[in-house]
Each structure stands twice: as C-alpha cells, then as structure tokens.
C-alpha cells in the first residue's frame, strides 16, 4: 500500500489546522549524512494535500509530510494499530512495527526489493508528537543512499523533533 494514500486519507478527514513547514525541520546536509546519499536538494512539494518537503538526490529521495490534527485523525486508535488495520476502508500496512523512544508514538518499516532488475531500498516512519503527525518516506534505487533504513529515518525524526514548534 502506498503510505502517501494513508497520510492523504488521514489529512483529508482532519480539520484544516496549521502545520509547521517541513522544509524547516531538516537540512539537506542532515538528510545526506543520515541516509548516506549523494548531494541532496530540498524543495516544497506542490502536488500534495498536506505540507510536504522533498529532499531529492540522484536515484532517490526522502519526502517529509507534516499535518496537524493527529488526535482527530487517529480517532482514539494508536498510530501502530491504525497503520496495521488500514483505518476506515484502507489497506493494512504489512511489516510495520512500533518504534519506541521517538515522539509520543512512532511506527514504521523498511525493506529492499528488486524491481525490473533494479535494486530498491525503501523505508517509512510515521511519528506523532502531540497533535502533529510527521511522515517520512524514502526510496533509493541502485543503493544510492547507502544507509537508507528505518534506523536512519529514526535519527532524522529525532533531529526534526528538535525543530518542531
């Protein structure tokens, strides 16, 4: 299941509340260092329903989306249980697990696969801090980001939390 669809569904069901600028929560240098990626550039995404920053690099990138109103979106469920169940009408996410010690609650996963002969690494981390939800999604082809995994996204999440208002 596409994690962006889960986030979009959650965001559309919430009240329109102000969210922090995701491009101010991390620097391109932090993303480059944490993921082991080549040169990284950052720019706001213009095609998303929630504030999102794209940190792009050759053969991959990290997307960081931020939305407010997490309590309403979760509807009394934990973040992990919502992701595992798929929410209302959604598809359950396989392989997602709790990530302790980050924010109020966090869950994510990562894997590697080969698509059309091209190795791809990907990882996703959903994080709630108070009423704010952060979603980190990263993908890398041909192992361009040598350290892309759930652990590296967790390190980036801890840095982003330091800048969260």
C-alpha positions as a printed NumPy array, in Angstrom:
array([[  0.   ,   0.   ,   0.   ],
       [  1.188,   3.488,  -0.777],
       [  1.933,   5.271,   2.529],
       [  1.036,   8.606,   0.904],
       [ -2.511,   7.345,   0.432],
       [ -2.769,   6.578,   4.137],
       [ -1.494,  10.023,   5.061],
       [ -3.7  ,  11.769,   2.498],
       [ -6.778,   9.934,   3.768],
       [ -5.904,  10.904,   7.325],
       [ -5.287,  14.526,   6.38 ],
       [ -8.5  ,  14.857,   4.396],
       [-10.509,  13.544,   7.35 ],
       [ -8.999,  16.106,   9.714],
       [ -9.69 ,  19.734,  10.361],
       [ -7.61 ,  22.167,   8.342],
       [ -5.106,  23.165,  11.007],
       [ -1.789,  24.955,  10.703],
       [  1.23 ,  22.672,  10.423],
       [  4.927,  23.554,  10.585],
       [  6.919,  23.981,   7.369],
       [  8.502,  20.549,   6.761],
       [ 11.408,  22.096,   4.816],
       [ 12.496,  23.814,   8.051],
       [ 12.591,  20.606,  10.107],
       [ 15.662,  19.092,   8.377],
       [ 18.547,  20.36 ,   6.28 ],
       [ 19.748,  18.756,   3.037],
       [ 23.079,  18.071,   4.771],
       [ 21.374,  16.149,   7.578],
       [ 19.458,  14.016,   5.071],
       [ 22.61 ,  13.397,   3.024],
       [ 24.623,  12.368,   6.077],
       [ 21.939,  10.207,   7.719],
       [ 20.96 ,   8.326,   4.563],
       [ 24.449,   8.079,   3.059],
       [ 23.06 ,   9.758,  -0.053],
       [ 24.75 ,  11.787,  -2.774],
       [ 24.114,  15.558,  -2.947],
       [ 20.639,  16.407,  -1.612],
       [ 18.391,  19.322,  -2.581],
       [ 15.231,  20.364,  -0.735],
       [ 12.065,  21.951,  -2.099],
       [  8.411,  22.135,  -1.093],
       [  6.184,  19.633,  -2.9  ],
       [  3.456,  21.303,  -4.923],
       [  1.382,  18.19 ,  -5.631],
       [  0.438,  17.123,  -2.083],
       [ -2.65 ,  17.816,   0.027],
       [ -0.559,  18.461,   3.143],
       [  2.651,  20.463,   3.65 ],
       [  5.445,  18.249,   2.288],
       [  9.134,  18.763,   1.583],
       [ 11.005,  16.668,  -0.965],
       [ 14.679,  16.019,  -0.261],
       [ 15.867,  14.734,  -3.637],
       [ 19.102,  13.008,  -4.614],
       [ 20.279,  11.067,  -7.659],
       [ 18.277,   7.824,  -7.85 ],
       [ 16.107,   8.556,  -4.827],
       [ 14.688,  10.906,  -2.283],
       [ 13.048,  11.497,   1.068],
       [  9.584,  13.003,   1.424],
       [  8.616,  14.595,   4.75 ],
       [  4.952,  15.431,   5.256],
       [  3.565,  17.239,   8.296],
       [ -0.038,  17.718,   9.348],
       [ -1.805,  18.895,  12.473],
       [ -4.907,  17.319,  13.973],
       [ -3.379,  13.888,  14.664],
       [ -5.777,  13.193,  17.534],
       [ -8.823,  13.58 ,  15.315],
       [ -7.192,  11.547,  12.535],
       [ -6.373,   8.638,  14.819],
       [ -9.876,   8.52 ,  16.284],
       [ -8.71 ,   7.046,  19.582],
       [ -6.517,   4.358,  17.993],
       [ -2.781,   4.118,  18.387],
       [ -0.736,   5.041,  15.345],
       [  0.531,   1.464,  15.05 ],
       [ -2.944,  -0.093,  15.207],
       [ -4.277,   2.351,  12.612],
       [ -1.457,   1.516,  10.198],
       [ -1.773,  -2.23 ,  10.799],
       [ -5.556,  -2.168,  10.316],
       [ -5.558,   0.234,   7.371],
       [ -8.081,   2.535,   9.032],
       [-11.538,   3.015,   7.565],
       [-11.588,   1.379,   4.153],
       [ -7.796,   1.36 ,   3.85 ],
       [ -5.376,  -1.45 ,   3.199],
       [ -3.343,  -2.691,   6.174],
       [  0.38 ,  -1.984,   6.012],
       [  2.475,  -5.131,   6.293],
       [  5.743,  -5.229,   8.205],
       [  5.111,  -2.04 ,  10.171],
       [  6.328,  -2.11 ,  13.781],
       [  6.443,   0.209,  16.771],
       [  9.491,   2.465,  17.029],
       [  9.954,   3.257,  20.729],
       [ 11.54 ,   6.412,  22.101],
       [ 10.608,   8.811,  19.287],
       [  7.899,  11.403,  19.869],
       [  4.724,  10.315,  21.634],
       [  4.436,   7.279,  19.364],
       [  6.025,   6.118,  16.135],
       [  5.747,   3.184,  13.753],
       [  7.464,   2.275,  10.529],
       [  9.233,  -0.265,   8.42 ],
       [ 11.709,  -0.75 ,   5.635],
       [ 12.796,  -3.296,   3.092],
       [ 14.768,  -3.944,  -0.051],
       [ 13.489,  -5.442,  -3.267],
       [ 14.412,  -5.729,  -6.909],
       [ 12.064,  -4.241,  -9.49 ],
       [ 12.77 ,  -4.861, -13.174],
       [ 16.315,  -5.847, -12.244],
       [ 16.945,  -2.637, -10.267],
       [ 17.619,  -2.946,  -6.522],
       [ 15.449,  -0.601,  -4.448],
       [ 15.619,   0.231,  -0.759],
       [ 12.752,   1.964,   0.998],
       [ 11.691,   2.941,   4.496],
       [  8.731,   4.718,   6.07 ],
       [  8.303,   6.237,   9.521],
       [  5.07 ,   7.674,  10.925],
       [  5.549,   9.812,  14.036],
       [  3.1  ,  11.579,  16.331],
       [  4.176,  14.345,  18.687],
       [  1.239,  15.932,  20.471],
       [ -1.326,  16.756,  17.814],
       [  1.224,  16.801,  14.965],
       [  1.846,  13.896,  12.608],
       [  5.098,  13.602,  10.651],
       [  5.514,  11.077,   7.844],
       [  8.953,  10.204,   6.485],
       [  9.096,   8.167,   3.25 ],
       [ 12.355,   7.392,   1.494],
       [ 13.323,   5.363,  -1.553],
       [ 16.644,   4.716,  -3.241],
       [ 17.448,   2.832,  -6.445],
       [ 20.77 ,   1.073,  -7.015],
       [ 21.637,   1.604,  -3.316],
       [ 22.244,   5.331,  -3.975],
       [ 21.526,   6.012,  -0.29 ],
       [ 23.853,   3.518,   1.349],
       [ 22.305,   3.876,   4.827],
       [ 18.597,   4.044,   3.952],
       [ 16.653,   2.046,   6.552],
       [ 14.224,   2.539,   9.426],
       [ 17.098,   3.327,  11.805],
       [ 18.358,   6.21 ,   9.632],
       [ 14.821,   7.637,   9.365],
       [ 14.529,   7.409,  13.151],
       [ 17.706,   9.504,  13.522],
       [ 16.271,  12.098,  11.123],
       [ 12.99 ,  12.1  ,  13.047],
       [ 14.82 ,  12.881,  16.287],
       [ 16.502,  15.85 ,  14.573],
       [ 13.202,  17.078,  13.131],
       [ 11.568,  16.904,  16.571],
       [ 14.161,  19.36 ,  17.906],
       [ 12.839,  21.961,  15.431],
       [  9.154,  21.222,  15.853],
       [  7.426,  24.237,  17.445]])
